[in-house]
Amino acid sequence: MLYKGVLWCMAALFLGMLFFMVATMPPFSPKLDTLVQADLAMSGVSHDVTAVLLNFRALDTLLEVGVVLLALMGIQVVSPHFRYKPYTEANTITDIYIAILLPVIILSALYLLLAGSYKSGGAFVASALLAGGIIILKLTKPKLFVSLEKLHLRFLSALGLLFFVGIGVLTLIEGLFLQYPLSYASTLILMIETLLMFSLAIILASFFINAVQDLE
C-alpha cells in the first residue's frame, strides 16, 4: 500500500508540474513565421517548411541525415546477424499486385518530392513512401537485390549525405556554409532532396530488413 501511495503522489506531483508549466506559458507569438516569410523569396522555394529545412536551417537537416545513416551503421556493426528472412514462394496474385502498386508508389514519392518546394512534402516524406515500396519488393522478390554488393548499398545509403556535405563545402568556398546563391538555390535544393530521397529510402528500408533475426 505504501508503494502504491508513493506512486500516486509522484503522479500527482508530475501532473501538477505539467499543469503549472502549461498555465504559465507565454502567449504564442508568430515571430519565427514572420522572419521566415520575410526571407522566403531568397530561399529558392516557395514553401516555408522546405525553406527552413533545406536553406535557413540546412545544417540541422544535414546533421539529422547523418544521425539516420549512423543508426543504420550501428545496426549493421552491432547486430550483423540480424536480417529479414522473406517469403520465397511464388505467388501470381502478389506479382500482379506489386506490378500495379510499385509504379504508384514511385510516382507518388516523386510527386511528394517535387511538391515540397511549394507545399507540404519533400524528401523525408517521399523517402518513407519509397522505403515502403522497397520493403514490399524485398518481401515478394527476395532474390532481386542479391546481385547488389553490400559496398554498393552502403555507397547509395551515404550518397545523399555526401552530396549534401559537398554542396556545403562549395558554398563555404564562395561564402558561408550551406548558404546558397539565390540564382541557383532552387536547383541545389532539388538536387539535394532528390539524392536524400533515394538514400533515406534505402536506409529506412534497411532498418526493417535488418530488424528480424535470421534463426538459420
C-alpha positions in Angstrom: 0.0 0.0 0.0 2.9 2.4 0.8 4.4 1.7 -2.6 1.2 2.5 -4.4 0.8 5.6 -2.3 4.2 6.9 -3.3 3.4 6.2 -7.0 0.2 8.1 -6.7 1.9 11.1 -5.0 4.6 11.1 -7.7 2.0 11.0 -10.5 0.0 13.8 -8.8 3.2 15.9 -8.5 4.1 15.3 -12.1 0.6 16.3 -13.3 0.7 19.4 -11.1 4.1 20.5 -12.5 2.8 19.8 -16.0 -0.3 21.9 -15.4 1.8 24.7 -13.9 4.1 24.8 -16.9 1.2 24.9 -19.4 -0.7 27.5 -17.4 2.4 29.8 -17.2 3.5 29.5 -20.8 3.7 32.9 -22.6 1.1 33.5 -25.3 2.1 32.4 -28.8 3.8 35.0 -30.9 4.4 34.1 -34.6 7.8 35.9 -34.7 9.5 32.9 -36.4 6.9 32.6 -39.1 7.2 36.4 -39.8 11.0 36.0 -40.2 10.6 33.0 -42.5 8.0 34.8 -44.7 10.2 37.9 -44.9 13.2 35.9 -46.3 11.2 33.3 -48.3 11.8 34.9 -51.6 15.6 34.4 -51.0 15.3 30.7 -50.2 14.8 29.3 -53.8 11.5 27.7 -52.9 8.0 28.9 -52.1 7.1 26.6 -49.2 8.2 27.7 -45.7 8.9 24.3 -44.3 11.2 23.3 -47.2 12.9 26.7 -47.0 13.6 26.2 -43.3 14.8 22.6 -43.7 16.9 22.9 -46.8 18.1 26.5 -46.6 17.7 28.5 -43.4 18.4 25.5 -41.1 20.2 23.3 -43.7 23.0 22.4 -41.2 20.4 20.9 -38.8 19.0 18.8 -41.6 22.4 17.7 -42.7 23.2 16.5 -39.2 19.8 14.7 -38.9 20.6 12.8 -42.1 24.0 11.9 -40.6 22.3 10.6 -37.5 19.9 8.4 -39.6 22.9 7.0 -41.5 24.8 6.4 -38.3 21.9 4.5 -36.9 22.0 2.1 -39.9 25.7 1.7 -39.4 25.2 0.9 -35.8 22.6 -1.8 -36.6 25.0 -3.4 -39.1 28.0 -3.3 -36.8 26.5 -4.2 -33.5 24.0 -6.8 -34.8 25.5 -8.2 -38.1 23.4 -11.4 -37.9 20.0 -9.6 -37.8 18.4 -9.6 -41.2 14.9 -10.4 -42.5 14.1 -13.8 -44.0 11.5 -13.1 -46.7 8.8 -15.4 -48.0 10.2 -17.1 -51.2 7.3 -19.0 -52.6 6.0 -17.6 -56.0 2.5 -16.0 -55.9 0.8 -14.8 -59.1 -1.7 -12.6 -57.3 1.1 -11.0 -55.4 3.1 -10.4 -58.5 0.2 -8.6 -60.2 -0.4 -6.6 -57.1 3.2 -5.5 -56.9 3.2 -4.7 -60.7 0.3 -2.3 -60.1 1.3 -0.9 -56.7 5.0 -0.3 -57.2 4.7 2.3 -60.0 2.1 4.1 -58.0 4.4 4.3 -55.0 7.3 5.6 -57.2 5.2 8.2 -58.9 3.7 9.3 -55.5 7.2 9.6 -54.0 8.3 11.7 -56.9 5.2 13.9 -56.6 5.8 14.4 -52.9 9.5 15.3 -53.6 8.6 17.9 -56.2 5.6 19.2 -54.2 7.9 20.0 -51.3 9.1 23.2 -52.9 5.7 24.9 -52.7 3.6 22.8 -50.2 3.9 20.0 -47.6 6.0 17.2 -48.9 9.7 16.9 -49.5 12.5 14.3 -49.4 11.7 12.9 -45.9 8.1 12.0 -46.7 8.9 10.8 -50.2 11.8 8.6 -48.8 9.4 7.0 -46.3 7.0 6.1 -49.0 9.7 4.8 -51.3 11.2 2.8 -48.5 7.8 1.1 -48.1 8.0 0.2 -51.8 11.5 -1.3 -51.4 10.3 -3.3 -48.4 7.4 -4.8 -50.3 9.6 -5.6 -53.2 12.1 -7.3 -51.0 9.4 -9.4 -49.3 8.0 -10.6 -52.6 11.1 -10.8 -54.6 13.9 -11.7 -52.2 16.4 -12.6 -54.9 16.0 -9.2 -56.7 18.7 -7.4 -54.6 21.0 -10.4 -54.2 23.3 -9.2 -57.1 23.8 -5.8 -55.4 27.0 -5.8 -53.4 27.0 -4.5 -49.8 29.5 -1.9 -50.8 27.1 -0.5 -53.4 24.3 -0.4 -50.9 26.5 1.4 -48.4 27.5 3.9 -51.0 23.9 4.6 -52.0 22.9 4.9 -48.4 25.6 7.6 -47.9 25.3 9.3 -51.3 22.7 11.8 -50.1 24.7 12.9 -47.1 27.9 13.0 -49.1 26.3 15.2 -51.7 24.8 17.5 -49.0 28.3 17.9 -47.5 29.8 18.5 -50.9 27.3 21.3 -51.6 28.2 22.8 -48.2 31.9 22.8 -49.0 31.3 24.5 -52.3 29.2 27.2 -50.6 31.8 27.6 -47.9 34.4 28.4 -50.6 32.1 31.1 -52.0 30.8 32.4 -48.7 29.0 30.7 -45.8 28.4 27.0 -45.2 25.1 25.9 -46.9 24.2 29.4 -47.8 23.1 29.0 -51.4 23.4 31.7 -54.0 19.9 33.0 -54.9 20.4 32.4 -58.7 20.5 28.6 -58.3 19.3 28.0 -54.8 16.1 26.2 -56.1 18.2 23.9 -58.3 20.6 23.0 -55.5 17.7 22.2 -53.1 16.0 20.0 -55.6 19.2 18.1 -56.3 19.9 17.6 -52.6 16.3 16.5 -51.9 16.4 14.0 -54.8 19.5 12.3 -53.6 18.3 12.4 -50.0 15.1 10.7 -51.0 16.9 7.8 -52.5 19.5 7.5 -49.8 17.0 7.8 -46.9 14.6 5.3 -48.6 17.4 2.7 -48.7 18.4 3.5 -45.1 14.8 3.2 -43.8 14.2 0.0 -45.8 17.4 -1.4 -44.4 16.2 -0.7 -40.9 13.2 -3.0 -41.5 15.1 -5.7 -43.5 17.8 -6.0 -40.8 15.4 -5.8 -37.9 14.3 -9.5 -37.7 16.8 -12.1 -36.7 17.5 -14.9 -39.2 17.4 -18.0 -37.0 19.0 -20.3 -39.5 
